[in-house]
Amino acid sequence: MSAAIQFNKVSLKYGTKADTVEVLKSISFSIGIEEVVSIVGTSGSGKTSIIMLASGLENASKGSIKINNQEIVGLKENELSEVRRENIGIVFQSFYLIPNLTAVENVLLSLEANQKFNLEKDAEELLDEFGLSHRLHHLPSELSGGEQQRVAIARALINKPKIILADEPTGNLDSVNSESMIDLLFDYTKRSQTSLVIVTHENSIAKRCDRIIELRDGQIV
Amino acid sequence: MARLFDIQQFRLINKYAIRDFSRSYKKLWVVISTLFVSLLLLSLTFSVKGALNSEIENNSKELLGGDILVTSGIDPLPSDIIDLFNTLGKVSSAIEFGTMISKQGESPVFTELRAVDNNYPLYGDIETIPQSASERIFINSQKPSVLINESIQTLLKLSFGDDVVIMGQKFEVVGLVSSVPDLAESAVFGEFAIISMGSYEQFGLDSGGSFLDHEYRIKFKNSNQAKEQEELVKSIVAYDDSIETRAPGESGQSLNRVIDNFSNFLNLVSVSAMVIAGIGISNTLLSFVNQSNTSIAVKKSIGFSSGFIQSMYFYEIMLILVLTSVIAYLIGVYSPLLANELLPEALGIDLEPSFSFLGFLNIFFIGLLVVLIFSIPSLYSISEIKAGALFRNTFNPVSLNFSLKNIAILSVLIIILITYFVFQTEQKFYTVLYFVAFFTTMFIFYGVSKLLILFIKHSYKFSTNSYKIAYRNIVAKKSLAPIMTISLGIGLTLLLTLSFVANNLKKEISDSIPSMAPDLFFVSIDRNIQSDLESFIKDIDPNVELEFSPMASASFISLNGTPVEEVVSENNRSAWVVRGDRRISWSEKPKLDNPIIEGEWWEPGNENEMFVSMDSRAAYDLGMKINDKITLNILGRDVTGVVKNFREVDYRDISINFAIMINKAFANTMPYEYVGTLKSELPPGDILAKVVEKFPNVSAIKIDRILSQISEVLNKVFIAVTAISLIVIVIGLIVIVSAVLVQTTFRRYNNLIYKILGVDFPTILKAMTMEFAVIYGTLIFFALTVAMISSYLVVENTLQLTWQFDLGLTLWILVSTAVVSFVLILLANRSIFSPKVYPLIRNE
């Protein structure tokens, strides 16, 4: 199985020479195409750091990271943006919709970043599929938490990314919303043959994944 | 930039920028308002200046009164010369002189009287009330008529049909002259009257004095050959150096210079306003970036690059610039119509709005440079926003990006701005000096704010809650201190400097001069009546202080054999001494108030040799030395004399002073007249009335009238100047308010915490007062110091006056600015006084 994500002896350090915190300690793993993997661990174990590194939003201190066989360590900001546009969709715990854009405009943002224009219909259909046909032109402040997260997931998926990185996507939702959200994510991933990396504290979610990577003190257990 | 040339990218940038602007314009109101006000000021200046210059250029013949003007001074031109002029076209002769105009029971008024012939005016019209009044002065009758201006009407309480007396002859007032086509200063600012040349000759009004000009204006038959005919006229009168000619192009030169100087000053104020607005733009954009940090981070996480996001915001700012500059320019274009309402009617100027695309580009380009200079450090901070923060939910506010690349770009842009501006002005040196002073002052105030923070950090810390809150607010990373110190500091310094200069000038005129100045100044007194006049006045008031000095007209020809035009440039401060006719005097001994500072006074006698005593400042400016030889044309004869000494002359006392004096023995051989001054305990108007009745040809100027005229003009100029400098303060205040608003979110949160911890409203208010007092107090010291130094330099060096400090004025400006600023800050902060606890608990 060829890898969607490959980490090879990746370290991540913060701080100065005198006062350094090593968040990830030379970790190596790979995630296959269409594989669904959960990353679990205690707070501060380095789960989110893996997502940040895989999305190119943080630079590794050491090691090699490949996304669809493309080395991303050492790339410039513009090149990383391109990798992200072409390969990755991200779902955040806090949704992070752009407050002055409507639901459909938030979703379209992903397409437009990828130079895909006049695809409002696609965005509307996806939101419709997520049960938001009545909320298309509402601002985030006019949506509930669950609705906001569904828009955020739609934004991550609309571009048909090869990899979805989800950081505690249900962390801000109640159990009912949480379950329907995970169903949505898993179903879509399966249908679109996408790899999914999901950071979670919830065992029920982790158990539904193909594989679990457990982290402790910056190392894979 | 490349993104703007990629059509897809450009469309996207355009779409996002317009959408963002339409939904976030409230956050950008400071950018919009400050940019608009400063661009409007610039546009108004350029438009009114352009309209004035084109009015002068288009009406240069009207302003001159003909295709060429020939002035022959006291003596009329010979009739054969006038005959020659008549072959070239239509000739209009006029005589101008100062004389008294009186009415029974009123104090006589010194006025500029113009006697004109039937051909006057050759161009344009005399505007009168009633309309046909100008024709009535030419009706030949035994009771001649006169047109007076509004000022004479007011001073002598005249109505149409009343009689006035001019040089012993009764004239009937037939109308008011509102304006004459050829600008007459006294018609605008003083007393002015017109009679017919026929009346002048019929009643022998010639006083024989030297303050009289014969003027001849010609309207060429063949206007296509104006240049050749101008040259012909010049060659006709070339036989006499004292005859001057002036062509239409030269008629408005001095007026153009005044307009250029004033508009240069306005331009500098506009740019100052714009630079301060720039600080606001920079601050607002930075806060806008910080407020939009999650949106920016999300866009980055989706795959937009920092460059794309920066381009989008740059484009948005450009949209604001285009919008504000178009509106500001359009208002500016029509501002000449408003200027017409404000300009004195007697000027006869009718300004026309004129649209020019280049004019718009000029405004836009200056705006573009300022916007770029101040938005680059803010918008480049976008690259510092980390999308990774979205995972941690922690955002650190970004600060202005001063990378080496940005510093280089900013330096180039600042140099372009200054160069572009300097090349548009006549006063290049002063403009550069102003920019240097302005940016230095900005850096001083920035340094002051940093020093203040450092000082507060290391000074004694009081244990009261108010002090602790104020202390934290000042030393905080996003403290108001730097922005308030720079914005308010520059505005306050400018206001204080202009007020100090204005106040010193006004004081000099209104306070010091009248105490030592005479009450009356007699001009052009015939030498044959001087002793009778002196006795007559002493009979009226035996204690009168009278001083008479002999006087003759002369013109400067050469210095050490070199023509004076080659030695003295037009820009020389003392060029006035050697240009045109100059009155010279003589005495046996040096005047007591004219101490000799170099050389020695001459021995009495020596009637065959001319010795010269020069005003020292003029002599130094003109590069003269003791024993230099100067040649003067006195009554048509070139006479060369030796410079024997330099005197220190103080013209401010308005006593009789001369730049050039010669030895009495030599001067006694030539014809002359007298000038004199009078100071009396009796009302000068009463003495003047008696004098004019007895000696109708004597003319005297009432000094208090001149002073009130000067004060009136100065007051208007200072009101305008102060109003303009206030705009800088207003923009500064908008900038401060913007900074306050930027902080409001942080402060509201802090105050919420204080409220939860039990700190009450009076404590927070006290803390804010303390914070403002500390910053403003520091700012006062430096603003006052810079303003005192700069106003001292202007008053002592440029205006050559004695600088004085006015505590009352200073306190008034400082207190009023403080009150207005503090009230505005409180208003901008009003939402932080009663923060709601609920949103904090809900983490909203």
Interface residues (C-beta under 8 A of the other chain):
Chain A: T48 I51 M52 S55 L57 E58 E77 N78 S81 E82 R84 R85 E86 I90 F92 Q93 S94 Y96 L97 I98 P99 N100 L101 E105 L109 S110 E112 A113 N114 Q115 F117 R155 D167
Chain B: Q8 R11 L12 R19 D20 R23 S24 T294 S295 A297 V298 K299 K300 S301 I302 G303 F304 S305 S306 G307 S383 K386 A387 G388 L390 F391 R392 N393
